[in-house]
Amino acid sequence: MGLTTLLRGFKIPVAFLDRYLENNHITPTFGHSPIYNPPLWPGESTPRIDGASAFLRTRLGPGGADTLVFVPQRQGVGKATHAYVAFTYVMVYGQRRLKVPGDLPDTPPTGWKELREEMVELVREGEQGLLDAPGMVGEEGEDPVSMVFVVVTDEREFPFRGPFMRESDRTCGECGVTFDSWADCQTHCKEVHGINIWAGLPDDL
């Protein structure tokens, strides 16, 4: 199963991202996508995010609380040369209406531009071509630190609980109560409000 994500942020060569992480004593990605639905550790109610994303969130402060790293993956082909650092994103399970700019706000957190610049400055001899790849430089009127991308990640499943699943997708539309997981929300909708969508594909998820 693959994961499709719409995100807003910047594109960066994997080599630069990993170099930046190593310089800050964080385990690099090695070109592999993080896992967005890891198993819960004993005593946890929500899974932990990957080390790279956790570090970038700390680096950016409260404004970067939703920062997440994405690395495209497709079975049968080599690793991606570029990754994406998103400050906002929408993961798609089957079908979804995208509200713009509401679902993908276009204002990055404080320090976002500087974060990209710090990574880009790690270019080495012979790597200049990586900076010329589509999506690295915006078209006229586009800001390369805040562009919209669609990323497909094979071998990664849609996360049905926070913190990767948006709070709005875990909130009952009838009474407004938010749950830890989509399954808990659907059980509530069935038992309390008599609404059952288990058998079909959700209309907006």
C-alpha positions in Angstrom: 0.0 0.0 0.0 1.3 3.5 -0.8 0.7 6.8 0.8 -0.2 10.0 -1.1 0.5 13.3 0.6 -0.1 16.9 -0.5 2.3 19.2 1.3 3.6 22.7 1.5 7.2 23.4 2.2 10.5 23.0 0.3 12.3 20.4 -1.7 15.9 19.6 -0.8 18.5 17.0 -2.0 18.6 14.0 0.3 22.4 14.4 0.5 22.0 18.0 1.8 19.3 17.0 4.3 21.3 14.1 5.6 24.5 16.2 5.9 22.5 18.8 7.8 21.1 16.1 10.2 24.6 14.5 10.7 26.1 17.9 11.5 23.5 18.2 14.2 24.2 14.7 15.5 20.8 13.3 14.2 20.6 10.0 12.4 20.2 10.7 8.6 17.5 9.3 6.4 19.8 7.4 4.1 17.2 8.1 1.4 14.4 6.2 3.3 11.0 7.6 4.1 10.0 7.9 7.8 7.3 5.6 9.0 4.1 7.5 9.7 2.2 4.8 11.6 4.8 3.3 13.9 3.5 0.9 16.7 2.8 2.5 20.0 5.4 2.0 22.7 4.2 0.7 26.1 2.4 3.5 27.9 2.1 5.7 24.8 -1.3 7.0 23.5 0.2 8.5 20.3 3.2 7.2 18.3 6.5 9.1 18.2 7.6 11.0 15.1 10.9 10.2 13.4 14.1 11.7 14.7 14.7 14.0 11.8 11.2 15.6 12.0 11.4 15.9 15.8 14.7 17.7 15.6 13.5 20.2 12.9 10.4 20.9 15.1 12.7 21.7 18.0 14.9 23.8 15.8 12.0 25.9 14.6 10.1 26.2 17.9 6.3 26.3 18.4 5.6 27.6 15.0 7.1 24.5 13.4 5.1 22.1 15.4 3.7 20.3 12.3 7.1 20.0 10.4 7.5 16.6 8.8 10.0 15.0 6.5 8.9 13.2 3.4 11.0 11.1 1.0 9.3 9.7 -2.2 9.4 6.0 -2.7 8.3 3.7 -5.6 8.7 0.0 -5.7 11.0 -1.3 -8.4 13.1 1.9 -8.8 16.1 3.5 -7.1 16.0 5.8 -4.2 14.9 9.4 -4.7 17.6 12.1 -4.9 15.4 14.7 -3.2 13.3 14.9 -0.1 10.7 17.3 1.1 10.4 19.3 4.4 6.8 20.3 5.0 5.4 22.7 7.5 1.9 21.7 6.6 0.5 18.6 4.8 -2.6 16.6 4.0 -2.4 12.8 3.7 -4.9 11.2 1.4 -6.5 7.8 2.2 -8.9 7.5 -0.8 -10.5 10.7 -1.8 -10.4 14.2 -0.3 -11.6 17.7 -1.0 -8.7 20.1 -0.6 -9.6 23.5 0.8 -7.0 26.1 -0.3 -5.5 27.8 1.5 -7.3 26.5 4.6 -5.8 22.9 4.4 -2.4 24.1 3.2 -1.8 27.6 4.7 0.9 29.4 2.8 2.7 31.2 5.6 5.7 29.3 6.8 6.9 29.4 10.5 9.5 31.8 11.6 13.0 30.5 10.7 11.7 28.4 7.7 13.6 30.3 5.1 16.8 30.3 7.1 16.4 26.5 7.6 16.3 25.9 3.9 19.3 28.2 3.4 21.3 26.3 6.0 20.7 23.1 4.1 21.4 24.5 0.6 24.7 25.9 1.8 25.9 22.4 2.3 26.4 21.8 -1.4 29.7 20.2 -2.4 31.6 20.1 -5.6 29.8 18.2 -8.3 26.4 18.6 -6.6 25.2 21.9 -8.2 23.0 20.0 -10.6 20.9 18.8 -7.7 19.9 22.4 -7.0 18.6 22.8 -10.6 16.1 20.0 -10.3 12.4 20.8 -10.9 10.8 22.2 -7.8 14.1 23.4 -6.3 13.6 26.9 -7.8 10.1 28.4 -8.0 8.5 29.9 -11.1 8.0 33.6 -11.3 6.0 34.7 -8.3 6.6 31.5 -6.4 8.6 31.3 -3.1 10.8 28.2 -3.1 10.4 27.8 0.7 6.6 27.5 0.5 5.6 25.5 -2.6 3.0 22.8 -3.0 4.0 19.3 -3.9 2.4 15.9 -4.2 4.5 13.0 -2.9 3.9 9.3 -3.3 5.5 7.0 -0.8 5.2 3.2 -1.4 5.5 0.8 1.5 4.0 3.4 3.9 0.5 3.2 5.1 -2.0 5.9 5.9 -1.8 6.7 9.6 -5.2 6.5 11.3 -4.2 8.2 14.5 -2.4 11.4 15.7 0.0 13.0 15.5 0.2 12.3 11.8 -3.6 12.2 11.2 -5.1 15.6 11.3 -7.2 16.4 14.4 -10.1 17.3 12.1 -10.2 13.8 10.7 -10.4 12.4 14.3 -13.2 14.8 15.4 -16.9 13.8 15.5 -18.8 16.0 13.0 -21.9 15.7 15.2 -20.7 16.7 18.6 -17.1 18.0 18.1 -15.4 15.5 20.3 -11.8 14.7 19.2 -10.4 11.2 19.6 -6.8 9.7 19.5 -7.6 7.6 16.4 -10.0 7.5 13.4 -11.3 4.1 14.6 -12.2 5.4 18.0 -14.1 8.3 16.3 -16.0 6.0 14.1 -17.0 3.7 17.0 -18.3 6.8 18.8 -20.2 7.9 15.7 -21.9 4.5 15.4 -22.6 4.0 19.1 -23.7 7.5 20.0 -25.1 9.0 16.8 -26.1 5.9 14.8 -23.7 6.8 12.0 -21.8 3.9 10.4 -19.3 4.3 7.5 -17.1 1.3 8.2 -18.3 -0.7 5.2 -17.6 2.0 2.6 -14.8 4.2 1.5 -14.9 7.5 3.4 -16.1 10.4 1.3 -13.4 12.8 2.6 -10.3 11.1 3.9 
